[in-house]
Amino acid sequence: QVQLVESGGGLVQAGGSLRLSCAASGRTVNTYVMGWFRQAPGKDREFVAAINWSEGSTSYVDSVKGRFSISRDNAKNMVYLQMNSLKPEDTAIYYCAEREAHQAFGSWGQGTQVTVSS
């Protein structure tokens, strides 16, 4: 199985930046996509960003386009989420996730809290 551990969350003022990291270990040979999701209190978990592990192509939810950037280091089995121009509505627990080709996201980290104050 793939184990994922997020780090880098914290408290930041609106307009500030944070970089989240996700370390993957275990059986990563079949990893196809790595992604970031977030969940705010009382709300459903939503997709934030994803990156194709081999190609490097990325996708983002509209609300973070131009502000967030996902990247990866295949050799280190790391994925990152650079978050700039943070807004209070970005406050959530951010989860790293992994999926294989033709599969749903099946491996999840425990999450890291991001709090953006106004």
Secondary structure, DSSP 8 states (H G I E B T S, - for coil): -EEEEEE--EEEETT--EEEEEEEEES-TTEEEEEEEEE-TTS--EEEEEEETTT--EEE-GGGTTTEEEEEEGGGTEEEEEE-S--GGG-EEEEEEEEETTS---EE---EEEEEE-
